Amino acid sequence: MHVSQLTLRDFRSYELADVALEPGVTAFVGRNGQGKTNLVEAIDYLSRLSSHRVASDAPLIRAGTTQAVVRAAVVKDGRTAELEVELNAGKANRGRINRSPLPRVRDLVGLLRTVVFSPEDLSLVKGDPSERRHYLDDLLVLRTPRLAGTISDLERVLKQRASLLKTAGGARRGSSSQDSALSTLDVWDGHLARLGAELLAQRLALVEALRPYVGAAYATVARGATRDDARIDYRPSFELPELPVRDGPAPAHGPAVDPDVVAVLEKGLLDELGRRRGDELDRGVCLVGPHRDDLLLTLGPTEGTRLPVKGYASHGESWSCALALRLAAYDLLRADGDDPVLILDDVFAELDTERRDQLAALVAGAEQVLVTAAVPADVPAGLEGVTYDVVAGTVTRA
């Protein structure tokens, strides 16, 4: 899979940009603030419908305009499809395939697969649990696009349920308004348990699938490490019930989720919601569910010596862990049968020479690698290819 043409209109700093791309390595070189990262951000946005740099779409629309367009020709198995997303300020975004409108913009998700390495990746290790949850959910949606709907529905349920908790918690005990809110809350508990169980089961399966890739990737990028030195584990917001064990081999591709596991998790969530209801009413927030979970990263060769990366790892170890998470995502997507577009956004400036060369060697064989760098020297020799100079929003082939 690769992008052969990228067209932007009123996206970030670009009034108009039209860039031809090829398989292999393409480097966008320019000083900070010239627009090089905006190009790869647009491609990644088309893949996930979210930016790796900002939380909302507003900064993506060029100042003074109300609409931005990102269009890309994507080649897969010798066939080309034109994907387009239209970002509208204050209105719903729109998606198109080969100029035909889609019923929902999220139907674009997963048609183009990307994996982004960027300086912000340190937040995967040092940041809040929400960063690690987003990492898991982004990867889930790329592998199984229908889960975008599950996650969206769950977010809506959580907002509604939080509102009810505040209403019920603030009402006079035994009043009709509290009784009504509590009755409605039972319904939303059911929605939360159903959707939360599906997402939780998918995340648990994903972490199991990722674990060996993370260990192998860390051994490659960290000096002197073995594949047993880095481990990831899922940390739920409540003690999980005993889950049924799948009989027979798991499916070769995609998250392997047993419906019986989902059913057990749904009951477990409902039981825990009932047990914690008093605490939730007192605080007015949802305390149970996938939105409270975390991905635990630990380092150490044995169970007794492992320590959490957050708070204990050095800067170099933290960077190696962040790189290992991204490489693991890339390797897992490749195992699914698709070679995702790799985006290395100003990442080499953060690495020493040895780690630069190691990362370059690992990704050089990808079908398409897009690199941004401030100066040509920041692009390792192992990633030679096409170079574009980016100056004040003008993109010129070197």
C-alpha positions, 0 to 999 in steps of 0.5 A, a space after each residue: 500500500 502506498 500514496 501516489 498523489 497528495 492534494 491539499 486545499 486550505 489544510 493548515 498552512 497550504 492554500 493549495 498543494 499537489 505532490 506526487 509520491 512514489 513507493 520507497 522513501 520520500 523525505 520532506 526537508 525544511 526548517 521548522 514552520 515551513 510546512 513539511 509536517 503538515 504534509 504527512 499529518 494530512 496523510 495520517 489524518 486521512 487514515 485515522 480521521 484524527 491528527 497526531 499533533 492536535 486534539 481537534 480539527 479546528 487547527 487543521 483548517 487554514 486561518 480565514 477559511 471554513 473548509 479544508 480538503 485532503 485528497 490522496 490516491 492510494 494504491 493497493 494490490 495494483 489498484 488505485 482509489 481516490 480517498 477524500 475528506 472534507 473538513 468543515 468548521 462548525 459542521 459535519 465533515 464529509 468523506 468521498 471515495 473516487 468522488 462518490 460521497 460516503 454515508 458516514 465520514 468514518 467509513 474512510 477509516 482503515 482504507 489507508 493504513 499509517 503508522 506515525 513515529 514522532 517526538 510526541 511518542 514519548 507521551 505514550 510512555 510518560 503521559 497520561 493513561 489516555 495516551 496509551 488508550 488512544 494508541 490501542 484504540 487507533 490500532 484496533 480501528 485500523 485493523 477492524 474499522 467497525 470498532 470506530 462506531 463502537 468507540 463513538 457510541 461508548 463515548 456518547 454513553 459515557 457523556 450521558 451517564 456522567 450527566 445522569 450521575 451528577 443529576 442523581 447525586 445532586 438531587 434530594 435523596 428519595 425525591 422523584 427527580 432522583 428516582 427518575 435519574 436512577 431508573 434511567 441510569 440503570 438503562 445506561 449502565 446496560 449500554 455501558 456494560 455492553 459496549 464496554 465489554 466489546 471494547 475491553 475484549 478487543 483491547 485484551 486480545 490486541 495486547 496479547 497479539 502485540 506483546 511478542 512484537 513489543 519484546 522483539 522490537 525493544 530488543 532491536 532498538 535498545 542496547 544489549 536488550 533481549 526480547 524478554 526485557 520489555 513487556 506490556 500488560 492491560 490494566 483494567 479499572 476493576 478486577 476481571 472475572 475469570 475468562 473462558 479459554 478459546 478452544 482451538 487456534 485463534 484466527 490468523 488475522 485480526 483481533 481474536 475475540 470470543 463472544 463468550 469472553 464478551 458476555 462474561 466481561 459484560 456481566 462483570 462490568 454490570 456487577 462492578 457498576 452496581 458495586 461502585 454506584 455510591 462512589 460514582 454518585 458522590 463524585 459525579 463521574 464514571 469510575 468503571 469502564 474502558 475509559 479508566 483503563 491503562 496499558 502497563 509498560 514494564 522493563 526487566 528480564 524476569 517477573 520479579 525484576 520488572 519495573 514500570 517504565 513510567 517513573 523508573 526508565 531513563 530517557 533512552 529507555 523511554 525512547 526505546 519503549 516508545 519506538 518499540 510500541 510503534 514498531 510493534 504496531 507496524 509489524 502487527 499490521 503487516 502480519 494482517 496482510 497490509 504494509 502500512 505507510 510509515 511516517 517518520 515525523 522529525 524523529 531522527 533529530 531525537 535519536 543518537 547515531 546508533 538508534 538512527 541507523 537501527 531504526 532506518 534499517 528496520 523500516 527501510 524495507 517498507 513499501 512507503 516511508 515518508 520522512 520529515 527532517 530539518 536538514 538533509 543530514 538528519 535523514 540516515 544514509 540507509 533511507 535514501 530516496 526522493 527528497 522534497 525541499 519545503 520552504 514557506 509552504 512551497 514543495 519542490 523536488 530536490 
